[in-house]
Amino acid sequence: MIRQYLTAAASAAFVLASCATTSGTTPAPEASATPGSVITADGIEAHIRFLADDLLEGRDTGSTGYDIAARYVESHFRLLGLEPGAADGSYHDAVPLQNMVADTSRARLVVNGETLEHGTDYIISAHATRDESAVSADAVFAGYGIIAPGLGIDSYDGLDVEGRIVVILAGAPDGLPSDVSAHLSSNRTKAAFAAEQGASGVILVLADGLTRFPFSRVAAMSANPRPSMTTAANASPASIQASALIGSETAERLFAQSGRAFSEIVEAAEAGEALESFALNTTVEIEQATTREMIDSANVIGVLPGSDPALAEETVIVTAHLDHIGVCQPLDDDPICNGALDNASGTAAMLESARALVQGPRPARTVVFIALTAEEKGLLGSAHIAANPTPAMGRIVANINLDMPVMLYEFNDVIAFGAEHSTLGPVTAEAVGRAGVSLSPDPIPEQSLFVRSDHYNFVREGVPSVFLMTGFSSPDPEDDEGAAFLRFLGGNYHAPGDDLSQGLRFDQGARFAVINYEIINAVANAAQTPRWNEDSFFAQ
């Protein structure tokens, strides 16, 4: 019955899109329109009520529910007069996705002739491009596996890695800024560093005392393998034949013939000492096999052409992920994770920001709005579009990302991830100030939020980016000091409770959207092209 309703809803969304204003014909501006009058709580509520309805079944990537949501966004892009921005001339830009599962029955990790046990001693990783592969080589230890000359870090200095299997610690050294640490701790970043040095395999050590998620916890979760999703832009480097995760106990075996106990390495890391890189005098064999299934999904792209001929080729990209996690674990017989705050709220803010831009003077630069797929699968929709921009996206000069404004409380401040790294920082500060709130630093750096939202993929491609989050300060004592935000993270986040029953403050959603509109408009009209600050790590 639900599928019948879904089909009917999809048809209704298609009819709405077909009957909408012809793309490219922008409605005439209203002379009295202001962001605060255009962006309303009612508008935010209307979008969220549709996108978080049970009929969309949580908007999982590749599902009918997601496709309905994509049609809904397209219909509003058409109504606003935004031009289609996909490579094929439509609004829907396909993202090549695949579900992958490591075949544990064919997984092997052999250390000096001893065959280890999968799920107990190690976990094999699915490979993004190879159905099966194997590597046998000498192993070397490369500390945290990081190359950052500007920070005085090069784990591979003096180490011969060509054709070898690199053993690296998860995480990053202490003392780094939270966003830089999150970037350098990324498995994707570390695999790229290893591949650049010519490594043929990677073993990541989840060392006891050094990581938030110990190997034992990850191993327990691997007992029933679940598909992981990837896209070509997020694929494993070609030279890496196979990779695996291990814990401290298996690491001790790898270090047994090196002359150094692994426990000494952990003690040095805990003390904040620089880690030596050295050969382990150990031969390792890794073998993997991966099964995969191709998935169809698309980003939805709408374009507001710039008004200044000299600046229109420069584009400001505004993103919000449209997907959520779909049908999840039931709570009180409710199996659907609706994603009202994650991220119907951000999508609503993006649509209303677009409405305000259309109804005001057209910005000098082109503004491209993208509802992204597969964020919940690993930022895959943004990885694809950032690495493969469509012709309509022009020369990308900035990204402004809207993800999960927690509109459950009145907020006094916002956190702007990435603002301190570029000239977007002062623009953001001024916009926030106009809205009567303040900017605060990252209050939960241990969550590595800088690499957990879609702006991060634009940062990786060299684009100055900013991502706003509702802050921890509130005039209500019950919500102040992050209480409301953390209640959500510890309760309804990625759970069925993230729906319309949780007391959403649509007025705060509208306030958040106005702040983002102010940022978008200021960046799109700035006299100077956005640029990285000279002292930023990401300007390297």
Secondary structure by P-SEA (a helix, b strand, c coil): caaaaaaaaaaaaaaaaaacccccccccccccccccccccaaaaaaaaaaaacccccccccccaaaaaaaaaaaaaaaaacccccccccccbbbbbbbbbbbccccbbbbcccbbbbccccbbbbbbccccccccbbbbbbccccccccccccccccccccccbbbbbbccccccccaaaaaaaacaaaaaaaaaaacccbbbbbbccccccccaaaaaaaacbbbbbbbcccccccccccccccccaaaaaaaaccccccaaaaaaaaaaccbbbbbbccbbbbbbbbbbbbbbbbbbbbbbbcccccccccbbbbbbbbccccccccccccccccccccccaaaaaaaaaaaaaaaacccccbbbbbbbcccccccaaaaaaaaaccccccccccbbbbbccccccccccbbbbcccccccaaaaaaaaaaaacbbbbccccccccccccccaaaaaaacccbbbbcccccccccccccaaaaaaaaaccccccccccccccaaaaaaaaaaaaaaaaaaaaaccccccccccccccc
